[in-house]
Amino acid sequence: MAAPKLKMRLGDLLVHEHIISNEQLMQALNSQKSTGRKLGDALIELGHIGERQLLEFLAQQLDVPFLDISQRRIPSEVALLLPEVHARRLRALIIEDQGDSVLIGMSDPADLSALDQLEQMLSPKRLELAVIMESQLFDAFDGLYRRTADIESFASQLEEEYHQGSDFDLSSTFLEEGGDATVGKLLQSVFEDAVQMRASDVHIEPDENSLRIRQRIDGVLQENILKENKIASAMVLRLKLMAGLDISEKRLPQDGRFNLQIKGHNIDVRMSTMPVQHGESVVMRLLDQSAGLLSLDETGMPEPFVKRIRHQISRPHGMVLVTGPTGSGKTTTLYAALSELNQASKKIITVEDPVEYRLPRVNQVQVNSKINLTFSSVLRTALRQDPDILMVGEMRDQETVEIGLRGALTGHLVLSTLHTNDAITSALRLLDMGAAGFLVGSSLRAIIAQRLVRKICENCRQVHQPDQQEMMWLSNVVDSDISAIKFSNGRGCQSCHYTGYKGRIGVFELLEMNEAMMSALKREDTEAFSQAAKQHPEFRPLALAAFDYAKLGITSVEEVLRLVETVDVTG
């Protein structure tokens, strides 16, 4: 292939075609001198030209096609003709293999040195060039160059290493220098893949004839099955060593944590093991410490909502509860509130299991049931430490609830979490746990209920017409006519790994206590409390908040109905 060449330098061409002015070119050249970046990048950064506009112009000048690959399914075996390290370095991706030639996409087709290298690497195949956007290129890299092949190859290697004896002594094997190199590489690949896919949890589950490695991405599990089921024990052992757990104990569940550096990310791993039929199952929660804590404004809450929460947490005493199922972002909300309250004039003590994020100036206590350092025992001590604000990781039992409520009653601001479905049932749950009505009614100030719903991918959003059943369910959620509303969903593309969703957004509900609710709780009249809560003028249920997002095209009808408890529409 004859390398495509520009008739004159890129900057002069753009000025000649009146796309940019001479002043803008000079400005970009000065910026290029100081940063050392390419002229095109400098022009895009300064806002003189858009990436798409520049690439379409380049494609036209070089007489090569400009391709949008966001909707294109590229087989991974085709992409792998060019190894990942070279693909990322040269900003090039093989899109099609045509036998004697390959179609290769580049974000900078005028880079002649990169083209020469590609010709050498892919010889004897001819190169056909196309121009693609850099953002699409990186999305494709993350999706196509997964670590699954590495994971499979290390798994089979490990299986071979330990196939010689069926009853090999793992403890001695692993403690030998260099004996665990393969299992280390395998776990490294598992973690790298998880970080690349933005997974929040990794599950390792041994089965009779296979080993499942599952990742929770945007709240949904995705599975990778390995046939090498024998290696599960080796992986679990290595993870236990990393977390400082008892490697000889396989009959009882264990919890631990360790820290990892993966691709520039500082990852805190919370690990839980549990004995199952064919070995031990491991679940790891990945907490990216390098991402930093969010403020209340960054949690995705609507602005009026943030103002109301700020008002609640600025009170000198009382209890504020954050509620929702596991993985709904309760901890993120609590820490966002704490980071706002974290001032030199305030003494803050937290009691957590485990401590998820480290905060400066905050006295964080990790509970440890083995030495009887429980929530209730720490709380009693904490109240004697002259705190202004207490944060209790979770209201688990009657004793913890009562101490927390009494703390709120005696002049402390108490923040805590509870595992319930919505705000109204949370207050009733406190009564159900055995707390006295007068305590709950006098101490409780506000309840935040939250969920996370998946966001529709921006690149493949399309109009979606809900079917009859979905419309029936939605009409049970919303009283008004919904037939005229245009809903959306995701078609599935390269950027969202063909799921139709990318990222999540919080759906919130805030119940602020008023006189009617407090007096109903003091009487332990649950019916009157529910009625008073529903009549509160500023109370908007979770289902309606999710529906608002669906109306705006942020989330899909499917996600709204997943959140809403299925209503029996036949009766």
N, C-alpha and C positions, 0 to 999 in steps of 0.2 A: 504493500500500500504506500503510495506516495503521501508523505506527511502533508496535511493541509497547512497552508501558510497564509498569513494575513498580508494584504497588499502594502500596508504601512503599519506603523506601530498602533497598538490598540487606542491609546489616548488621542493620537492625531486623527484616527478614524472616527472616533466618537464626536470630536469637535467638528470634523469635516461634514458629518451627517447631521450636525446641529442637535445632537442628543444631549451633550453637555457644553458649557461655555469654556472658553480658554482659561478664565479665572478659576473655575471649578477644577479644571485639569491641573493647574499650578498648585492649588490647595491640596489635591490628592497626591501629587508628586512630593510635596513637602512632608505630608503625613507618611508617605511610603518610606522616605529617607529615615525618619525617626523610628518607625516601627519595623521596617524591613519586610513588610507584607507585600503581597502582589497588588498591582495597581487596581485591578478589578475589585479586590476586597476593600481597598482604601476608599474607592468611590461609593461602594455599597454602604460602608460604615458611616461615611459623611452624609449619606442620604441623597446623593446627587443622581443616583440611578437605582432601580430595584434589581434584585438578583435575577428574577425571571426575565426582565427587560434586557439586561446585559447578556444573558445566555442566549436568548432568542436572536439578538443582534449578532453575537459571535457565530452561532449556527448558520445564520443567513450568509455572513461574510465568508465562512469557510466552506459553505455548500454541504453541510452535514445536517441530518435531521435533529430536531429538538424533541426529546421524548419526556412524557409524564409517566413515570413508572410507579406512581402511588397505587394505581389500580391493577398493576400488572403482576401476575404470579410468576416469579422467577424460580425455576427448580433449583434446589440447593446444590445438587450435583453439578449443575452448570456453573454456578457462582464459584464453586470450590476448585474449578480449573485454575483459578488464580488464588494462591494462598492469602489468608486474611492479612498477614503482616504487609504484603506488597500492595494489596487492594487499598488498605487504609493509607499507606505511605504515598501511593501514586494517585489517590482519589479516583480509582477506576473500578468498574464492576462489569463482569461478563453477564450480559442480559440474555443472549441466545447463542447456542452452539449449532452452527449450520454444517457441520462435518469438516469441510476443508477451510472454513472461515468462522470467526466469532464476531458477534456484535458486542462492542464494548462501550459502556457509557462512562463519560468523564465530566467532571465539573469544570475542568480547565483544558479544553481541547487544543489550545495553542501552546501547551507545555510540550515542546519537542523532545526534551531529554526524557520525560516520562514515557512518551510514545516509543522512543528507541528501546528503552528497557522492556516495555511490554512486548514489542516485536520479538526481542530475543527470548523472553520467557515463554511465549506462546508459539514460537516457531515449531513446526512448519505451517501452522494455521495462519491465514491472512487476517488482518484486522479491519473491521468495518466500524467506523466511529459514529457515536451519537452523543449529544450533549444532554446532561441531566443536572437538576438542581442539587446543590451540595447537601441541603437538609434531607432530601429524599434519599440521597446516596448513603448518608449516615444511618437513617432509619433502616434501609435495606441491609447495611452491614450488620446491625444489631439483630435483625430478624434472621438473616441467612447464615451468618457465621456464629451459630449457637455453639455451645460447648458440648452438645449432645454426642457428637462423634468422639470427642476426647473422652467423655465420661464412659462411653461404650468400650473404647479401646483399652482404657485403664482398668475397667471392670474385668474384661476378659484376661488381661495380663495378670491381674491379681488372682483370678480364679486359677490360672495355670500355675502361679507361684505356690499356691497352697493346695494344689491338687494331689501332690505326692502322698501326703498322709491325711486321711479323713479326720483323725483326732489330733491334729497338731496343737501344740501348746501355744496359744496366742500370747499369753502374758510374757513368756520367755522370748518368743519371736519378735515381739514388738519392742521389747526393751533393749534388744541388740542394736548397736549403732548401724544406722542405714537400713535396718530391716523393714521399716515402714515407709520407704520412699514411694512405692506405688500407691499405697492407700492415701498418702499425703497428697500426691498429685491428683488422685481421683476426687478427694474432698475439695481440693483447691478449685478444680474444674466445676464441681457442683456449686460452690459458693460464687464463682465468677459468673456462671450462667444465671444464677439467682439475682445477682446485683445488676447484670445487664438487662434482665427482663423486669426489673423493678418489683421483685417478689417480696412480700412481707413475711412469709413463712416458708420453711422447707420441711417436708415430711419424708422420712425414710421408713418404709413399711415392708418387712419381709413377708413373703407369701410362700406357699408350698413349693411352687416351681419357678417363682420369679421374685424380683425385687422392684418395688415401686418407689420412684423418687418423684414426689409431687410438689409443685410450687403454687402458692396462693398469689395470683396476680390480679390486682383490682378486685379483691374479695372473692375470686372464683378459682377453684383448684384446677391446675393443668398437670397432666400425668406423663411421665416418661418411664417405660417399663424395661427393665434389664432382665435377661434370662439367667444371669449369674447370681442365683439366690444365696449361694454359699458365702459370698463375700460380705453379707450384711453384718455378721458378727465382728469382722475385722474393722468395718467402718464405725460400728457402735463403740468398739473398744477404743479406737483412736479418738473419737469424739469425747468419750468419758475421760480419757487421759488429759485432753485439752481443757475440759471443764473441771478437772480435779475431783472427779467422782470415784466411788469405790468400784474398781474393775472386776472384783470377784463376786459382787452382788448382782445377780441377774434375775432374781425372783421378785424384787420389790421395785416400785417406781422410784426414780431419783430426779432431782432438779439441780441444775448448775448454770454457770454462765462463763463465757470467755470473750476475748476481744480479737478482732482480725483486721488486717489491712488488705483491702481488695481494690485494685484499680484506683488507688488514690482516695478511697472511701474508708473511714474508720468505722467498722461495723461492730456493734455490741450484739453478741448472740446469747439469747436466753434459751436454754435447752431443757427438755423434759423427756425422760425415758419411761417406757411402760412395758412390762412383760406381756407378750401376745402369744398366740398359738405356735408360731414358727420362729420365735426369737424375741427380739426387743424392738419395739417401735420407737422412733425418735422424732420429736417435733421441735423445730428451732424457729424462734421469732427473731427476725433480723431488724435491729434498730440502727439506723444510719446516724451516728453521732456527728458526722461532719456536716450533715444537712442543717444543723442548728435548730434552736427552738423557734416555734412560730409565735408571733404576737396575736392578740385577739383579732386584730384587723386582717391578719393573714390566714385565719382559719377558714375563711369562705363564708362567715356569717354575714347576713345583710346588715347594713349600717345601723338602722334603728334598733336592731336586735343587740348589737355590740353595746350601744349606749345604755340599754336596759340592764345588760349584764354588768357593765361597769358600775352602774348605780348600786346593784345588789352586792358586788364584792367590795364596795367602798364603805359598807356599813361596819360599825365597830364590833358588832356581835351578831350571832344567828348562824344557821346552817344553810349552805347552798349545796345541793346534790346535783351530780352529773350522772345521767343514767343511759343505759343502752346495752345491747349484747356485746360479746367479746369482739374486738376488732372494729368497733364503731367510732373510734377516735376520742374516747372519754379522756384518756390520759393526756392526749395532745391539748384538749380544751383546758384541763386542769392546770397543766404546766404553763399554758398561755396566760391564764389568770394569775398564776403564781409569779411569773416573770414580771408582770405589771405591778404586783404588790410588793415585789422584792426591793425594798428601800432600806437605807441605813437606819431609819427610825422604827422599823418593824422587826420583831423577832418572829421568825417563821420556823416551825418544826414540822417535818413530814414523817409519817410512818407508812412504809411501803413494802410490798412483797412482789417482785424485787424493786430496787431503786432503778428506774428506767433511764432517766437523764440526770446528770450531775449538775447542780445549780450552785453558783458561788453564794456565800453568805447564808445559805439555807442549811439548817441542821437536819440532814436526812438520815433516818434510822431504817435499817433493813431488818425485818422481823425474822426470827429463826426459831421455829417451833421445837427443834431438837434440844435447845437449851432453855426452853420455856419463855423465850422472848416473843410473846404473842402480841397481837394488835392491842388487846385490852391492857396487858401489863405495861407495854411501852406508853400507851395513852395516859395511864395513871401517872407515870413518871413525868411525861411531857407536860401535863397540867401543872406540875410543881416547878417547871423550868421557866416560869414567867413568860409564856408565849403571847403574842398578839394574834397570830394566825396559826391554825392547825390544819394540816392536810392528811387525811386518812385514806390510804390507798383503796380500801374497800370495806364497806359495812357488811361483815360476814355473819355476825351472830348477835344475840340479844345484848350481851355484855358490852360489845364494841359500840352498838347503836346507843345504848343508854349513856355510856361515858361521853360519847361524841355529843349527844343532845344536851347533857348536863354542862359540858364544856361551852356549848353555844349559849346556854342559859346564864352562865356565870361570867359573861363578858368577853368571850373569844369568838373570832370568826372561824367557823369550821367548814372546810371544803372536803367533800368525799364523793365516792362513786357507789353505784348500786346496779345490780344486774336486773333490770326490769324492762318491760316493753315500751312504756310511755310515761309521761310525767304524772298523770293522775294516779296510775296504779302504784307509783313509787311511794307516795305518802301512805297509801293503804298497806303497802308491803312493810313499812316501818311498824305499823300497828300489828300486822300479822306476825312480825318477828318478836313481839312481846313488849314493845316499848309502850309506856303509858300514854294515853291520849293527851293528857294535859302537857306532857313533855314535848310531844311532837307538835302540838298546836302552838305552844309558846316559843319553840326554838326554830322550827323550819321557816325559812324566808323565801326560798325560790328553788325550783327544780328545772334543770335543763335536760331535755331528752334529745338524743341525736342518733342518726344513722348515716352511713355513707352510701351514696348511690353512684353508679358508674356514669361517666360523662360520655356522650356520643363523640366519636372521633371527628375532628374538624375536617379532615381530608376527604372523608367518604360519607358525610352527612347527606341524607336524602329524605324526601317527604314520605311519610308513612301513614297509611289509612288503617286505623285499628279495625279488627273484625268485630262481628256483632257481640260476641261474648265479652270482649275487652271493653266495648262501649257500655255494655250492661253493668260491668263491674265499676267502670269509671263513674257512671251516673249515680251509683251508690255512694261514691266518695264525694262527688260534687253535686250540689243541688241544682245549679243552673244548667242551661242548655249547652252541650259541648259539641254539637254536630258541626258547627262552623269552624272549630279550632283546627289549625294545621299542625299535626304532630310530626316528629322526625325520628329516624333511626339511622344506624350506621350500616353501610353496605358491606364493609370489611375491606381493608386494603393493607399494603405493605407496612404503613406507619403503625397501625394498631394490631399487627400480626393476625389480620383477618377476623378479629373478634367484633369489630364495629364500635368498640369502646376504647377510650384512652384516658386514664386518670380517673379520680373520683372526686366528688364534691359532697360536703356535709349538708344534711337536712336537719333543721333544728326546730325545737318546740320549747317555749319558755312559759312556765307557770309561776306567776308571782302571787304570793299569799295575800289575801285581803281578809277583812274582819269576818265575813260570812264563812270562808273556808276554815279559818283558825278556830272559830267557835264550834263548827261541825266536827273538827278533829278532836277538840277537847272533850266533846260529848261522845266521841268514837262513833259518830253517825256517818257511816261511809257513803250512804245514798245521798244525803244532803251535801256532803263534801263534793262528790262527783258532779251533782247538779250545779253547785256554786262555781266549780272550776270551769265547766262548759259555758257558763253564762258570763265569764270574765271577758270584758270587751277586747282585751289585747291578746287573749289566748287563741292561737291558731294551731290546730293539730298537725302532726307530722305528715299525715296523708295529703293534706291540702298544700303544705309547704313543698312536698315532692311534686305535686300536680302543677304548682307554679313553675317549677323547673322544666317540666314536660311541655308546658305551654310556650315557654321561651325557646324550646328546642335544645336545651342543655342536656336533658336526659330523655330516655324513651318511655313509652307507655309500659313496656315490659318491666322496666326497673321500678316504676311507680307501683305496679301490681305486685311485684316481689316484696315491696316494703309493706304494702297494705295487707293486713290479714284478710285472707280470702273470705268474701262475704257470701253467705248462702242466698243466691238471688232467686232461687226457685220458690222459696217459701213466701 
